[in-house]
Amino acid sequence: MPSPKLPAPDLKAFQAAPDDARVRLNTVTALFGVSGNTVWRRVKAGILPAPHKDVGATYWKVGDLRRALSSGA
């Protein structure tokens, strides 16, 4: 059964978000233009920052992703 489509992330909101804001996988895939599987491969390879985990949620901090973007990940 295919997974449900998540709404497209608001990348303008990402630009305005503080560094400690949290984003989910769909935002990371949109930022880097890759699939979810590629995000996880790049995390494992140390190219992208590892996500944080909270009860029932996996997320990345905006500041960590900004640093990855500026380094050319």
PDB file of N, CA, C and O in Angstrom:
ATOM      1  N   MET A   1       0.837  -1.174   0.000  1.00  0.00           N
ATOM      2  CA  MET A   1       0.000   0.000   0.000  1.00  0.00           C
ATOM      3  C   MET A   1       0.886   1.243   0.000  1.00  0.00           C
ATOM      4  O   MET A   1       1.755   1.354   0.865  1.00  0.00           O
ATOM      5  N   PRO A   2       0.708   2.172  -0.921  1.00  0.00           N
ATOM      6  CA  PRO A   2       1.568   3.357  -0.968  1.00  0.00           C
ATOM      7  C   PRO A   2       1.338   4.255   0.238  1.00  0.00           C
ATOM      8  O   PRO A   2       0.237   4.340   0.782  1.00  0.00           O
ATOM      9  N   SER A   3       2.409   4.918   0.635  1.00  0.00           N
ATOM     10  CA  SER A   3       2.278   5.826   1.769  1.00  0.00           C
ATOM     11  C   SER A   3       1.539   7.091   1.339  1.00  0.00           C
ATOM     12  O   SER A   3       1.616   7.491   0.177  1.00  0.00           O
ATOM     13  N   PRO A   4       0.823   7.721   2.271  1.00  0.00           N
ATOM     14  CA  PRO A   4       0.069   8.928   1.907  1.00  0.00           C
ATOM     15  C   PRO A   4       1.021  10.066   1.557  1.00  0.00           C
ATOM     16  O   PRO A   4       2.109  10.178   2.122  1.00  0.00           O
ATOM     17  N   LYS A   5       0.603  10.894   0.633  1.00  0.00           N
ATOM     18  CA  LYS A   5       1.399  12.065   0.231  1.00  0.00           C
ATOM     19  C   LYS A   5       1.348  13.111   1.331  1.00  0.00           C
ATOM     20  O   LYS A   5       0.276  13.462   1.825  1.00  0.00           O
ATOM     21  N   LEU A   6       2.504  13.597   1.701  1.00  0.00           N
ATOM     22  CA  LEU A   6       2.573  14.696   2.665  1.00  0.00           C
ATOM     23  C   LEU A   6       2.445  16.008   1.909  1.00  0.00           C
ATOM     24  O   LEU A   6       2.831  16.092   0.743  1.00  0.00           O
ATOM     25  N   PRO A   7       1.911  17.030   2.557  1.00  0.00           N
ATOM     26  CA  PRO A   7       1.835  18.320   1.864  1.00  0.00           C
ATOM     27  C   PRO A   7       3.235  18.850   1.579  1.00  0.00           C
ATOM     28  O   PRO A   7       4.174  18.616   2.340  1.00  0.00           O
ATOM     29  N   ALA A   8       3.352  19.561   0.482  1.00  0.00           N
ATOM     30  CA  ALA A   8       4.647  20.140   0.118  1.00  0.00           C
ATOM     31  C   ALA A   8       5.084  21.126   1.208  1.00  0.00           C
ATOM     32  O   ALA A   8       4.278  21.918   1.695  1.00  0.00           O
ATOM     33  N   PRO A   9       6.352  21.072   1.581  1.00  0.00           N
ATOM     34  CA  PRO A   9       6.833  21.990   2.611  1.00  0.00           C
ATOM     35  C   PRO A   9       6.897  23.422   2.091  1.00  0.00           C
ATOM     36  O   PRO A   9       7.083  23.660   0.898  1.00  0.00           O
ATOM     37  N   ASP A  10       6.742  24.349   2.995  1.00  0.00           N
ATOM     38  CA  ASP A  10       6.841  25.764   2.661  1.00  0.00           C
ATOM     39  C   ASP A  10       8.297  26.184   2.830  1.00  0.00           C
ATOM     40  O   ASP A  10       8.739  26.456   3.947  1.00  0.00           O
ATOM     41  N   LEU A  11       9.040  26.237   1.732  1.00  0.00           N
ATOM     42  CA  LEU A  11      10.469  26.548   1.820  1.00  0.00           C
ATOM     43  C   LEU A  11      10.716  28.006   2.176  1.00  0.00           C
ATOM     44  O   LEU A  11      11.778  28.336   2.705  1.00  0.00           O
ATOM     45  N   LYS A  12       9.763  28.883   1.899  1.00  0.00           N
ATOM     46  CA  LYS A  12       9.906  30.271   2.346  1.00  0.00           C
ATOM     47  C   LYS A  12       9.826  30.337   3.865  1.00  0.00           C
ATOM     48  O   LYS A  12      10.517  31.137   4.495  1.00  0.00           O
ATOM     49  N   ALA A  13       8.989  29.502   4.443  1.00  0.00           N
ATOM     50  CA  ALA A  13       8.907  29.435   5.908  1.00  0.00           C
ATOM     51  C   ALA A  13      10.226  28.915   6.478  1.00  0.00           C
ATOM     52  O   ALA A  13      10.655  29.350   7.547  1.00  0.00           O
ATOM     53  N   PHE A  14      10.874  27.983   5.765  1.00  0.00           N
ATOM     54  CA  PHE A  14      12.173  27.474   6.206  1.00  0.00           C
ATOM     55  C   PHE A  14      13.190  28.607   6.275  1.00  0.00           C
ATOM     56  O   PHE A  14      13.954  28.705   7.236  1.00  0.00           O
ATOM     57  N   GLN A  15      13.199  29.461   5.255  1.00  0.00           N
ATOM     58  CA  GLN A  15      14.155  30.565   5.209  1.00  0.00           C
ATOM     59  C   GLN A  15      13.961  31.522   6.372  1.00  0.00           C
ATOM     60  O   GLN A  15      14.927  32.094   6.877  1.00  0.00           O
ATOM     61  N   ALA A  16      12.722  31.700   6.799  1.00  0.00           N
ATOM     62  CA  ALA A  16      12.427  32.649   7.874  1.00  0.00           C
ATOM     63  C   ALA A  16      12.484  32.004   9.258  1.00  0.00           C
ATOM     64  O   ALA A  16      12.442  32.711  10.265  1.00  0.00           O
ATOM     65  N   ALA A  17      12.578  30.694   9.323  1.00  0.00           N
ATOM     66  CA  ALA A  17      12.531  29.985  10.604  1.00  0.00           C
ATOM     67  C   ALA A  17      13.814  30.199  11.401  1.00  0.00           C
ATOM     68  O   ALA A  17      14.890  30.349  10.823  1.00  0.00           O
ATOM     69  N   PRO A  18      13.700  30.212  12.732  1.00  0.00           N
ATOM     70  CA  PRO A  18      14.904  30.293  13.569  1.00  0.00           C
ATOM     71  C   PRO A  18      15.692  28.991  13.485  1.00  0.00           C
ATOM     72  O   PRO A  18      15.144  27.954  13.110  1.00  0.00           O
ATOM     73  N   ASP A  19      16.970  29.042  13.831  1.00  0.00           N
ATOM     74  CA  ASP A  19      17.842  27.867  13.732  1.00  0.00           C
ATOM     75  C   ASP A  19      17.366  26.685  14.573  1.00  0.00           C
ATOM     76  O   ASP A  19      17.659  25.539  14.233  1.00  0.00           O
ATOM     77  N   ASP A  20      16.640  26.936  15.663  1.00  0.00           N
ATOM     78  CA  ASP A  20      16.205  25.822  16.503  1.00  0.00           C
ATOM     79  C   ASP A  20      14.828  25.284  16.114  1.00  0.00           C
ATOM     80  O   ASP A  20      14.286  24.424  16.808  1.00  0.00           O
ATOM     81  N   ALA A  21      14.257  25.777  15.016  1.00  0.00           N
ATOM     82  CA  ALA A  21      12.980  25.244  14.525  1.00  0.00           C
ATOM     83  C   ALA A  21      13.182  23.814  14.043  1.00  0.00           C
ATOM     84  O   ALA A  21      14.284  23.421  13.660  1.00  0.00           O
ATOM     85  N   ARG A  22      12.107  23.050  14.068  1.00  0.00           N
ATOM     86  CA  ARG A  22      12.155  21.648  13.677  1.00  0.00           C
ATOM     87  C   ARG A  22      11.453  21.445  12.344  1.00  0.00           C
ATOM     88  O   ARG A  22      10.399  22.028  12.091  1.00  0.00           O
ATOM     89  N   VAL A  23      12.047  20.610  11.489  1.00  0.00           N
ATOM     90  CA  VAL A  23      11.412  20.242  10.224  1.00  0.00           C
ATOM     91  C   VAL A  23      11.470  18.729  10.069  1.00  0.00           C
ATOM     92  O   VAL A  23      12.313  18.052  10.659  1.00  0.00           O
ATOM     93  N   ARG A  24      10.550  18.221   9.261  1.00  0.00           N
ATOM     94  CA  ARG A  24      10.443  16.782   9.052  1.00  0.00           C
ATOM     95  C   ARG A  24      11.091  16.373   7.732  1.00  0.00           C
ATOM     96  O   ARG A  24      11.609  17.212   6.994  1.00  0.00           O
ATOM     97  N   LEU A  25      11.056  15.098   7.455  1.00  0.00           N
ATOM     98  CA  LEU A  25      11.728  14.523   6.292  1.00  0.00           C
ATOM     99  C   LEU A  25      11.285  15.164   4.980  1.00  0.00           C
ATOM    100  O   LEU A  25      12.117  15.379   4.099  1.00  0.00           O
ATOM    101  N   ASN A  26       9.997  15.476   4.825  1.00  0.00           N
ATOM    102  CA  ASN A  26       9.550  16.035   3.547  1.00  0.00           C
ATOM    103  C   ASN A  26      10.212  17.374   3.251  1.00  0.00           C
ATOM    104  O   ASN A  26      10.432  17.706   2.086  1.00  0.00           O
ATOM    105  N   THR A  27      10.529  18.138   4.271  1.00  0.00           N
ATOM    106  CA  THR A  27      11.239  19.396   4.058  1.00  0.00           C
ATOM    107  C   THR A  27      12.689  19.137   3.653  1.00  0.00           C
ATOM    108  O   THR A  27      13.219  19.820   2.777  1.00  0.00           O
ATOM    109  N   VAL A  28      13.323  18.167   4.278  1.00  0.00           N
ATOM    110  CA  VAL A  28      14.715  17.834   3.952  1.00  0.00           C
ATOM    111  C   VAL A  28      14.810  17.348   2.503  1.00  0.00           C
ATOM    112  O   VAL A  28      15.724  17.737   1.774  1.00  0.00           O
ATOM    113  N   THR A  29      13.871  16.503   2.090  1.00  0.00           N
ATOM    114  CA  THR A  29      13.905  16.022   0.704  1.00  0.00           C
ATOM    115  C   THR A  29      13.716  17.173  -0.278  1.00  0.00           C
ATOM    116  O   THR A  29      14.357  17.198  -1.329  1.00  0.00           O
ATOM    117  N   ALA A  30      12.853  18.117   0.049  1.00  0.00           N
ATOM    118  CA  ALA A  30      12.630  19.270  -0.836  1.00  0.00           C
ATOM    119  C   ALA A  30      13.853  20.180  -0.880  1.00  0.00           C
ATOM    120  O   ALA A  30      14.221  20.670  -1.948  1.00  0.00           O
ATOM    121  N   LEU A  31      14.480  20.407   0.257  1.00  0.00           N
ATOM    122  CA  LEU A  31      15.651  21.287   0.317  1.00  0.00           C
ATOM    123  C   LEU A  31      16.809  20.768  -0.530  1.00  0.00           C
ATOM    124  O   LEU A  31      17.484  21.536  -1.215  1.00  0.00           O
ATOM    125  N   PHE A  32      17.030  19.454  -0.474  1.00  0.00           N
ATOM    126  CA  PHE A  32      18.181  18.868  -1.151  1.00  0.00           C
ATOM    127  C   PHE A  32      17.821  18.235  -2.494  1.00  0.00           C
ATOM    128  O   PHE A  32      18.700  17.776  -3.224  1.00  0.00           O
ATOM    129  N   GLY A  33      16.533  18.212  -2.814  1.00  0.00           N
ATOM    130  CA  GLY A  33      16.096  17.681  -4.100  1.00  0.00           C
ATOM    131  C   GLY A  33      16.372  16.199  -4.274  1.00  0.00           C
ATOM    132  O   GLY A  33      16.727  15.748  -5.363  1.00  0.00           O
ATOM    133  N   VAL A  34      16.208  15.444  -3.195  1.00  0.00           N
ATOM    134  CA  VAL A  34      16.481  14.010  -3.229  1.00  0.00           C
ATOM    135  C   VAL A  34      15.311  13.259  -2.590  1.00  0.00           C
ATOM    136  O   VAL A  34      14.423  13.864  -1.989  1.00  0.00           O
ATOM    137  N   SER A  35      15.327  11.945  -2.730  1.00  0.00           N
ATOM    138  CA  SER A  35      14.288  11.110  -2.123  1.00  0.00           C
ATOM    139  C   SER A  35      14.579  10.901  -0.635  1.00  0.00           C
ATOM    140  O   SER A  35      15.667  11.200  -0.144  1.00  0.00           O
ATOM    141  N   GLY A  36      13.586  10.386   0.049  1.00  0.00           N
ATOM    142  CA  GLY A  36      13.775  10.060   1.464  1.00  0.00           C
ATOM    143  C   GLY A  36      14.875   9.033   1.668  1.00  0.00           C
ATOM    144  O   GLY A  36      15.659   9.138   2.611  1.00  0.00           O
ATOM    145  N   ASN A  37      14.936   8.026   0.778  1.00  0.00           N
ATOM    146  CA  ASN A  37      15.990   7.015   0.888  1.00  0.00           C
ATOM    147  C   ASN A  37      17.374   7.639   0.738  1.00  0.00           C
ATOM    148  O   ASN A  37      18.311   7.250   1.435  1.00  0.00           O
ATOM    149  N   THR A  38      17.502   8.597  -0.161  1.00  0.00           N
ATOM    150  CA  THR A  38      18.791   9.265  -0.354  1.00  0.00           C
ATOM    151  C   THR A  38      19.150  10.091   0.877  1.00  0.00           C
ATOM    152  O   THR A  38      20.316  10.138   1.267  1.00  0.00           O
ATOM    153  N   VAL A  39      18.171  10.738   1.490  1.00  0.00           N
ATOM    154  CA  VAL A  39      18.441  11.479   2.733  1.00  0.00           C
ATOM    155  C   VAL A  39      19.039  10.529   3.761  1.00  0.00           C
ATOM    156  O   VAL A  39      20.064  10.836   4.369  1.00  0.00           O
ATOM    157  N   TRP A  40      18.406   9.378   3.958  1.00  0.00           N
ATOM    158  CA  TRP A  40      18.908   8.444   4.967  1.00  0.00           C
ATOM    159  C   TRP A  40      20.293   7.902   4.610  1.00  0.00           C
ATOM    160  O   TRP A  40      21.118   7.697   5.501  1.00  0.00           O
ATOM    161  N   ARG A  41      20.564   7.666   3.318  1.00  0.00           N
ATOM    162  CA  ARG A  41      21.912   7.225   2.912  1.00  0.00           C
ATOM    163  C   ARG A  41      22.942   8.312   3.221  1.00  0.00           C
ATOM    164  O   ARG A  41      24.040   8.018   3.695  1.00  0.00           O
ATOM    165  N   ARG A  42      22.582   9.570   2.950  1.00  0.00           N
ATOM    166  CA  ARG A  42      23.521  10.672   3.210  1.00  0.00           C
ATOM    167  C   ARG A  42      23.725  10.898   4.700  1.00  0.00           C
ATOM    168  O   ARG A  42      24.818  11.275   5.121  1.00  0.00           O
ATOM    169  N   VAL A  43      22.694  10.676   5.500  1.00  0.00           N
ATOM    170  CA  VAL A  43      22.857  10.759   6.960  1.00  0.00           C
ATOM    171  C   VAL A  43      23.840   9.676   7.405  1.00  0.00           C
ATOM    172  O   VAL A  43      24.763   9.944   8.174  1.00  0.00           O
ATOM    173  N   LYS A  44      23.637   8.462   6.920  1.00  0.00           N
ATOM    174  CA  LYS A  44      24.515   7.342   7.299  1.00  0.00           C
ATOM    175  C   LYS A  44      25.959   7.601   6.878  1.00  0.00           C
ATOM    176  O   LYS A  44      26.892   7.218   7.584  1.00  0.00           O
ATOM    177  N   ALA A  45      26.144   8.255   5.724  1.00  0.00           N
ATOM    178  CA  ALA A  45      27.492   8.549   5.220  1.00  0.00           C
ATOM    179  C   ALA A  45      28.102   9.783   5.886  1.00  0.00           C
ATOM    180  O   ALA A  45      29.274  10.084   5.662  1.00  0.00           O
ATOM    181  N   GLY A  46      27.332  10.493   6.694  1.00  0.00           N
ATOM    182  CA  GLY A  46      27.839  11.685   7.366  1.00  0.00           C
ATOM    183  C   GLY A  46      27.787  12.938   6.507  1.00  0.00           C
ATOM    184  O   GLY A  46      28.364  13.963   6.870  1.00  0.00           O
ATOM    185  N   ILE A  47      27.104  12.867   5.373  1.00  0.00           N
ATOM    186  CA  ILE A  47      26.996  14.025   4.483  1.00  0.00           C
ATOM    187  C   ILE A  47      25.937  15.000   4.992  1.00  0.00           C
ATOM    188  O   ILE A  47      26.116  16.216   4.929  1.00  0.00           O
ATOM    189  N   LEU A  48      24.839  14.454   5.494  1.00  0.00           N
ATOM    190  CA  LEU A  48      23.773  15.264   6.084  1.00  0.00           C
ATOM    191  C   LEU A  48      23.761  15.040   7.587  1.00  0.00           C
ATOM    192  O   LEU A  48      24.162  13.978   8.063  1.00  0.00           O
ATOM    193  N   PRO A  49      23.299  16.041   8.340  1.00  0.00           N
ATOM    194  CA  PRO A  49      23.258  15.874   9.795  1.00  0.00           C
ATOM    195  C   PRO A  49      22.248  14.807  10.198  1.00  0.00           C
ATOM    196  O   PRO A  49      21.227  14.614   9.537  1.00  0.00           O
ATOM    197  N   ALA A  50      22.546  14.131  11.275  1.00  0.00           N
ATOM    198  CA  ALA A  50      21.616  13.129  11.806  1.00  0.00           C
ATOM    199  C   ALA A  50      20.402  13.841  12.388  1.00  0.00           C
ATOM    200  O   ALA A  50      20.522  14.935  12.940  1.00  0.00           O
ATOM    201  N   PRO A  51      19.251  13.225  12.266  1.00  0.00           N
ATOM    202  CA  PRO A  51      18.051  13.835  12.834  1.00  0.00           C
ATOM    203  C   PRO A  51      18.011  13.659  14.346  1.00  0.00           C
ATOM    204  O   PRO A  51      18.752  12.861  14.920  1.00  0.00           O
ATOM    205  N   HIS A  52      17.144  14.409  14.958  1.00  0.00           N
ATOM    206  CA  HIS A  52      16.861  14.273  16.385  1.00  0.00           C
ATOM    207  C   HIS A  52      15.599  13.444  16.500  1.00  0.00           C
ATOM    208  O   HIS A  52      14.785  13.408  15.578  1.00  0.00           O
ATOM    209  N   LYS A  53      15.438  12.781  17.627  1.00  0.00           N
ATOM    210  CA  LYS A  53      14.242  11.972  17.829  1.00  0.00           C
ATOM    211  C   LYS A  53      13.567  12.392  19.116  1.00  0.00           C
ATOM    212  O   LYS A  53      14.197  12.609  20.151  1.00  0.00           O
ATOM    213  N   ASP A  54      12.258  12.495  19.001  1.00  0.00           N
ATOM    214  CA  ASP A  54      11.416  12.818  20.138  1.00  0.00           C
ATOM    215  C   ASP A  54      10.346  11.735  20.179  1.00  0.00           C
ATOM    216  O   ASP A  54      10.267  10.924  19.256  1.00  0.00           O
ATOM    217  N   VAL A  55       9.548  11.701  21.190  1.00  0.00           N
ATOM    218  CA  VAL A  55       8.506  10.686  21.277  1.00  0.00           C
ATOM    219  C   VAL A  55       7.614  10.758  20.033  1.00  0.00           C
ATOM    220  O   VAL A  55       6.870  11.720  19.844  1.00  0.00           O
ATOM    221  N   GLY A  56       7.701   9.736  19.200  1.00  0.00           N
ATOM    222  CA  GLY A  56       6.853   9.659  18.027  1.00  0.00           C
ATOM    223  C   GLY A  56       7.227  10.559  16.860  1.00  0.00           C
ATOM    224  O   GLY A  56       6.459  10.658  15.903  1.00  0.00           O
ATOM    225  N   ALA A  57       8.376  11.216  16.903  1.00  0.00           N
ATOM    226  CA  ALA A  57       8.734  12.129  15.810  1.00  0.00           C
ATOM    227  C   ALA A  57      10.244  12.124  15.566  1.00  0.00           C
ATOM    228  O   ALA A  57      11.048  12.057  16.496  1.00  0.00           O
ATOM    229  N   THR A  58      10.591  12.196  14.307  1.00  0.00           N
ATOM    230  CA  THR A  58      11.975  12.369  13.887  1.00  0.00           C
ATOM    231  C   THR A  58      12.032  13.700  13.165  1.00  0.00           C
ATOM    232  O   THR A  58      11.207  13.970  12.293  1.00  0.00           O
ATOM    233  N   TYR A  59      12.999  14.534  13.520  1.00  0.00           N
ATOM    234  CA  TYR A  59      13.064  15.870  12.939  1.00  0.00           C
ATOM    235  C   TYR A  59      14.507  16.337  12.853  1.00  0.00           C
ATOM    236  O   TYR A  59      15.397  15.807  13.517  1.00  0.00           O
ATOM    237  N   TRP A  60      14.711  17.341  12.019  1.00  0.00           N
ATOM    238  CA  TRP A  60      16.005  18.000  11.881  1.00  0.00           C
ATOM    239  C   TRP A  60      15.843  19.432  12.361  1.00  0.00           C
ATOM    240  O   TRP A  60      14.765  20.013  12.241  1.00  0.00           O
ATOM    241  N   LYS A  61      16.900  19.994  12.896  1.00  0.00           N
ATOM    242  CA  LYS A  61      16.887  21.411  13.265  1.00  0.00           C
ATOM    243  C   LYS A  61      17.304  22.234  12.053  1.00  0.00           C
ATOM    244  O   LYS A  61      18.226  21.873  11.323  1.00  0.00           O
ATOM    245  N   VAL A  62      16.615  23.332  11.858  1.00  0.00           N
ATOM    246  CA  VAL A  62      16.845  24.201  10.712  1.00  0.00           C
ATOM    247  C   VAL A  62      18.303  24.639  10.639  1.00  0.00           C
ATOM    248  O   VAL A  62      18.888  24.633   9.556  1.00  0.00           O
ATOM    249  N   GLY A  63      18.892  25.014  11.748  1.00  0.00           N
ATOM    250  CA  GLY A  63      20.289  25.466  11.758  1.00  0.00           C
ATOM    251  C   GLY A  63      21.249  24.405  11.257  1.00  0.00           C
ATOM    252  O   GLY A  63      22.200  24.720  10.542  1.00  0.00           O
ATOM    253  N   ASP A  64      21.013  23.138  11.624  1.00  0.00           N
ATOM    254  CA  ASP A  64      21.859  22.037  11.147  1.00  0.00           C
ATOM    255  C   ASP A  64      21.760  21.907   9.627  1.00  0.00           C
ATOM    256  O   ASP A  64      22.763  21.694   8.946  1.00  0.00           O
ATOM    257  N   LEU A  65      20.547  22.037   9.107  1.00  0.00           N
ATOM    258  CA  LEU A  65      20.344  21.929   7.657  1.00  0.00           C
ATOM    259  C   LEU A  65      20.940  23.110   6.925  1.00  0.00           C
ATOM    260  O   LEU A  65      21.480  22.949   5.830  1.00  0.00           O
ATOM    261  N   ARG A  66      20.853  24.293   7.506  1.00  0.00           N
ATOM    262  CA  ARG A  66      21.459  25.481   6.876  1.00  0.00           C
ATOM    263  C   ARG A  66      22.977  25.307   6.739  1.00  0.00           C
ATOM    264  O   ARG A  66      23.563  25.661   5.716  1.00  0.00           O
ATOM    265  N   ARG A  67      23.592  24.762   7.772  1.00  0.00           N
ATOM    266  CA  ARG A  67      25.039  24.521   7.712  1.00  0.00           C
ATOM    267  C   ARG A  67      25.362  23.491   6.631  1.00  0.00           C
ATOM    268  O   ARG A  67      26.349  23.640   5.910  1.00  0.00           O
ATOM    269  N   ALA A  68      24.546  22.454   6.513  1.00  0.00           N
ATOM    270  CA  ALA A  68      24.766  21.440   5.480  1.00  0.00           C
ATOM    271  C   ALA A  68      24.601  22.048   4.085  1.00  0.00           C
ATOM    272  O   ALA A  68      25.374  21.740   3.178  1.00  0.00           O
ATOM    273  N   LEU A  69      23.603  22.903   3.915  1.00  0.00           N
ATOM    274  CA  LEU A  69      23.388  23.558   2.629  1.00  0.00           C
ATOM    275  C   LEU A  69      24.566  24.455   2.276  1.00  0.00           C
ATOM    276  O   LEU A  69      25.003  24.479   1.125  1.00  0.00           O
ATOM    277  N   SER A  70      25.082  25.191   3.253  1.00  0.00           N
ATOM    278  CA  SER A  70      26.190  26.107   2.972  1.00  0.00           C
ATOM    279  C   SER A  70      27.495  25.373   2.687  1.00  0.00           C
ATOM    280  O   SER A  70      28.394  25.916   2.047  1.00  0.00           O
ATOM    281  N   SER A  71      27.593  24.117   3.174  1.00  0.00           N
ATOM    282  CA  SER A  71      28.809  23.341   2.910  1.00  0.00           C
ATOM    283  C   SER A  71      28.724  22.572   1.591  1.00  0.00           C
ATOM    284  O   SER A  71      29.680  21.908   1.189  1.00  0.00           O
ATOM    285  N   GLY A  72      27.573  22.667   0.921  1.00  0.00           N
ATOM    286  CA  GLY A  72      27.423  22.016  -0.376  1.00  0.00           C
ATOM    287  C   GLY A  72      26.999  20.564  -0.317  1.00  0.00           C
ATOM    288  O   GLY A  72      27.210  19.823  -1.276  1.00  0.00           O
ATOM    289  N   ALA A  73      26.404  20.140   0.791  1.00  0.00           N
ATOM    290  CA  ALA A  73      25.972  18.729   0.932  1.00  0.00           C
ATOM    291  C   ALA A  73      24.968  18.323  -0.120  1.00  0.00           C
ATOM    292  O   ALA A  73      24.515  17.179  -0.133  1.00  0.00           O
TER     293      ALA A  73
END
